[in-house]
Amino acid sequence: MTTTAVAVLPASDSLPKHLPSLEAGAEEAMEQFFDAEIDNPRTRRAYIAAAADFFRFAIPIMSGGLSSLNAMHFSRWIDLMKERGLLVI
């Protein structure tokens, strides 16, 4: 049986301003990446929503900033997405 989840995407094409603090320049670099690399606005919003969700999860548990991110952070986030019904593999 396949489960389908519907995600409500932000109306904006930029990262939410309520993200916890990132290292200096990180938020701007991500916005520039999304703007430069992803032409389709719906795809851009979906990627931005996923990035924002990931950082809301990861920032509280990161001990050394962005450079401390590793595969375990992503794996746990994917597990949480599955638990929330937002990812079907």
ABEGO torsion letter per residue (X at the ends): XBBBBBBBBBABABBBAABBBBBBGAAAAAAAAAAAABABAAAAAAAAAAAAAAAAAAAAABAAEAAABBAAAAAAAAAAAAAAGABBX
